[in-house]
Amino acid sequence: MSDPRSVFFISDRTGITAETLGQSLLTQFALDCSPVSMPFTDSPEAVDAAIERIEAAGRRNQSRPIVFSTIIDAGLRNRLRRVNAVVLDFFDTFIGPLESELGMESSHTIGRSHGIADPGAYKLRIDAMNYALSADDGAAVRHYEQADVILVGVSRCGKTPTCIYMALQYGIYAANYPLTDDDLLSGRLPEVLRPYRQRVYALTIRPERLAQIRAERRANTRYASLRQCQYETVRAEGLFHQEKLPFSNTTTMSIEEIAAMIIQSRQLPRRLY
Amino acid sequence: MSDPRSVFFISDRTGITAETLGQSLLTQFALDCSPVSMPFTDSPEAVDAAIERIEAAGRRNQSRPIVFSTIIDAGLRNRLRRVNAVVLDFFDTFIGPLESELGMESSHTIGRSHGIADPGAYKLRIDAMNYALSADDGAAVRHYEQADVILVGVSRCGKTPTCIYMALQYGIYAANYPLTDDDLLSGRLPEVLRPYRQRVYALTIRPERLAQIRAERRANTRYASLRQCQYETVRAEGLFHQEKLPFSNTTTMSIEEIAAMIIQSRQLPRRLY
């Protein structure tokens, strides 16, 4: 391992872009650090306070701190440059090349990213999330008509978090249908889903992991027993094969990865905001 | 407006970093474009297919496409470089400076960002989301003990989406409490919240906007009437002032901005994954 390093994400808005960007880069290094986020650093005084804090951390660790910046205001960006630290400046680096390629000046306005830049797109994300919540766990079969995609699988295999993530990130209308005992016995796609077969995507999971997850909710029940989880996953996967449904095994996947697989498989819109 | 331009986000994993990064930059330009995401571009064949698609778009628009890349594999990155387009390569740009500053080589491994890089942190996010869902709309008062923060406000002012966002993005345990008629009449913080006063954050909203949102759910009801919305928001804000609760007006804020405000105000942990 290397020396301890302090890492900062600094922004004059929410800081989300700086965090996403910085985390992606940091995962490439075996660096043990707890980055500090400094959002809303949007005045000369705030920048000066940030500089002080960054340099204090550098003195403590006796190493130069690393700063990921997405400050958009040019004056504040210049001010930050005086800090005794390594500054990786996202806007400085890419805005210039984009301006010359596009033959236009950037607006240098803050607050459009992660704000309500496009009210229509923003409303869609919120509506999609409300849809995911109301169409959760088969509660609202009548809403399937509106669904971009319907996730099918046994209880606690990852349907709900994935639906909500797709709604929030991409404005996708995602419903979910938990397979019932009758469905597992029949081995066929439930009647209610047949009209929407092209929108169905199935999820499965390793029974050992499923038993673990279920036990956190209801320990020592038949529902959480390995045997029951084995039975359900085997029957569910049989159904998916029988019906030729596309499916993923979520055991070692994050919801971001599951969502990306589903979106690609079902050619769903990625409604970026 | 400029010429039509095609924009692509390309990645050998989920593409989320490329999208976040690219969108942030694009919001700085008055550019009318619908970016195309190309996730899982993780083989020479996939890169070649992407190049073909990008160049075809360039010929159609008679302008150079713009490509935001977060491809981590060095061989694939080199291969992409042959494309007739402007490539803004996130890893190429920042990994070099980081390697020399840290005195260590990057792992060049893909799949750690937006995957389950840290199983503990990932589980926390999912648990936090399940918590937000189960503690929604005051349904689970007994769970307030676990909350990092408790959002208080009138029905449909933005509590639920904000709670879920904070859970998903930062692993924050966020509960929510909708103010009842009795609470609004008394003008005091509800008894059940008093032990947790330091964790309460309040939301309000302009009555005109609230009436609009409520009308989408239940048009032509007293609940959705402007008069009722005015009454509730005035009483709620009176309560917030009386109890000296920190609060935000969500009318023109995105959930990302609301979340960032709350996190800063209540000094909540940003548990990045």
Interface residues (C-beta under 8 A of the other chain):
Chain A: S2 R5 R13 T14 G15 I16 T17 E19 T20 L21 Q23 S24 L25 T27 Q28 F29 A30 L31 P35 S37 P39 F40 R64 I66 T70 I72 V86 L88 F90 F91 T93 F94 I95 P97 L98 E101 L102 G103 M104 S106 S107 H108 T109 R112 S113 H114 G115 I116 A117 Y122 I126 M129 N130 L133 T160 P161 I164 Y165 L168 Q169 T252 M253 S254 I255 E256 E257 A259 A260 I263 Q264 R270 L272 Y273
Chain B: S2 R5 R13 T14 G15 I16 T17 E19 T20 L21 Q23 S24 L25 T27 Q28 F29 A30 L31 P35 S37 P39 F40 R64 I66 T70 I72 V86 L88 F90 F91 T93 F94 I95 P97 L98 E101 L102 G103 M104 S106 S107 H108 T109 R112 S113 H114 G115 I116 A117 Y122 I126 M129 N130 L133 T160 P161 I164 Y165 L168 Q169 T252 M253 S254 I255 E256 E257 A259 A260 M261 I263 Q264 R270 L272 Y273
